[in-house]
Amino acid sequence: MKQLDFTLSLIDKLSRPLKQAQSSVTGFAEKSKAAFMQIGGGVLALAGTGMAIRGALSPAIEMYDALNDAAAKGIDDQALKAVQRDALRFSTTYGASAVEFVQSTESINSAIAGLTSNELPKVTKVANTLAFALKSTAAETAEFMGQMFGNFSADAERLGRVQFAEQLAGKMVYMRKTFGTEMATIKDLMEGARGVGTNYGVGLDEQLAVLGQLNRTLGTEASSAYEGFMTGAVEGA
């Protein structure tokens, strides 16, 4: 009996620490699992916050990159500060991309030779406003303006590049409204006429009006008809 009591007492003494140890191990496992889940949740929350922050900062990062790219192409800080200011205003007014506005500065600067750091931001603003009005792109507008500045360089020098750009934009809106002629079509008409009007001293307004009217009736033949008429008229004079 004493031996049995001793054995039971020994088992009890051993089992209590083992149960406590088991309880501690179980408690640790559960608590560590909970802690890990909390950490995981924290990491996910942190990642979510990071993504939210990046999302919020993304426009600023894109703007910074666009300005850096423009600077790398040789556009100076004075011009870029004005372009950035105008880009943000343009975006607020028209709901258009401020980054694309800044990026267009490069194509405008390369398309129109000789723009100063004061002129470039103003012409960029005109080009983007015209592109928005005609549902075109700034790149297409820059290419068109480059062509027109080249064809009518004397007018651009006489009026000043900014004023010439502004007047040109007004003429394009008028052509669209009056003749239904898109900017790309006008560009093709001017190219097709091969500068015949300019060579014979005909002004921009008259050329646009005649080509717009001819395009209404002759379509793709308008340029060659105009060139033939001008050449024949001069030779017959």
Buried (B, 14 or more C-beta within 10 A) or exposed (E): EEEEEEEEEEEEEEEEEEEEEEEEEEEEEEEEEEEEEEEEEEEEEEEEEEEEEEEEEEEEEBBBEBBEBBEEEEBEEEBBEBBBEBBBEBBEEEEBBBBBBBBBBBBBBBBBEEBBBEBBBBBBBBBBBBBBBBEBBBBBBBBBBBBBBEBBBEBBEEBEBBBBBBBBBEBBBBBBEEBEBBBEBBBBBBEBBEBBBBEEEBEBEEBBBBBBBBBEEBEEEBBBBBBEEBEEEEEEE
